Amino acid sequence: MERHIDLTTGSIVDKLVKLAIPIMGVSFIQTAYNLIDMMWIGRLGSNAVAAVGTAGFFTWLAEAFIMSAKLGVTIKVSQSIGQKDYDKTKSYIISGLQINFVLAALYGITLLAFHNPLVNFFNLGNTEVIQMAKTYLITVALGMIFFFSGPVFSGIFNGMGDSKTPFIINTIGLVFNMIFDPVLIFGLGGFPKLGVLGAALATVMAQIIVTVCFIIAIIMKKVSFLTLNIFKKPKWDLIKEVAYIGLPGALQSGLFTTFSMIIGRLVAYWGPTPIAAQKIGSQIEALSWLTAGGFSTAIATYVGQNYGAGKNERIHKGVRITMGLSAIIGAMTTLLLIFAREPLMKIFVTEPETIEVGKQYLLILGYSQLFMCAEITITGAFNGIGRTYLPNIISIILTGSRIPLCLILIKYLDLDGIWWSISITSILKGIILVSIYCYLSKQNKLIPSTLEVSI
């Protein structure tokens, strides 16, 4: 018998919660990687934070390429399992891993070849910050294959309904990262003090451990459709299916990062302090959007299996439950960012000016958290039925509108205009996507009649 979690029967709440909690745990762990880095790097000063924040845009951009394989393989694995077509499940897994390996190699090589112009794009104006950013970027580029591997392995297990394995493995990676960070950054236990280089090495080493653990888990589970055979002859039709499902999410992720890099360059006009403040603030804000991302992945897998099994009414009930849970998280985060923003900033940095800028960032972004959680979660529902294009097109349009909106608002609100452009567009995305989902559901136009990719 194939060992996976069947999400098409039983209590909806029970199945969703059991699936979502480990996925959210992984999301928090991913945030914790960055938060721990910021806690230690913050002790080196705002210049170090600004350098890691700048180079971090390119590891963030990597998520776009990762998404093309991760999203596609998660959805196709869940749908094929819902259909109980396990031979196809195996083929989708191989296709996803093949896509991921090629993209990881190409992206890592590109970062190494063009690290100078990529960092210089931000016009940082500080030689120390520029050099540290290049050091960090080169180091993570060398380990890029491991950054790509973990998320896609997680996507495969999540598509099976097994979210516990990725949680356990990512927890192991976090523990090692917590150990490596202070040892390599500050030179504890006889190791040399490496500063920003140490932070990069710690992150890469933790990702290597995560990848090795996933490989061991796949070998030990002995499930027939779980495979590591990426050198098998490619099935181009299935590769096309996986890529087609994942492409909208990849484009959205890549363009989101690109737009954020342009905004980052605008922020750099005010110097390293707001760059550091935004980097820290965004890591704090990640408590909500990564939690919502956990709900999004959970509902995508749930919807995928039930769509494959033809259980449409069960899909609608699950989406309503998940949206309610996500709304609670969004509301709680709003209260946290508005009323506890100063102590949150003080956890990561001690410089008064950076704290003040960060407090204002968290206050303005706090107003959008409920809507942002709604946007991210409902996107998962669209993804589960293969309608990945609709939510991502809307997201791309509204995220892109941040650039002209920024340029307008900074004339009147100075630096705060940039923060408001982000918050306003997040609110609009949440309202529009939920409204479209409700309209299509009411008109019975949401779920295609056959298992196919649709716009």
Summary of the structure (lengths in Angstrom):
residues: 455
radius of gyration: 21.2
end to end distance: 35.0
largest distance: 66.8
contacts: 1711
relative contact order: 0.13
helix: 82%
strand: 0%
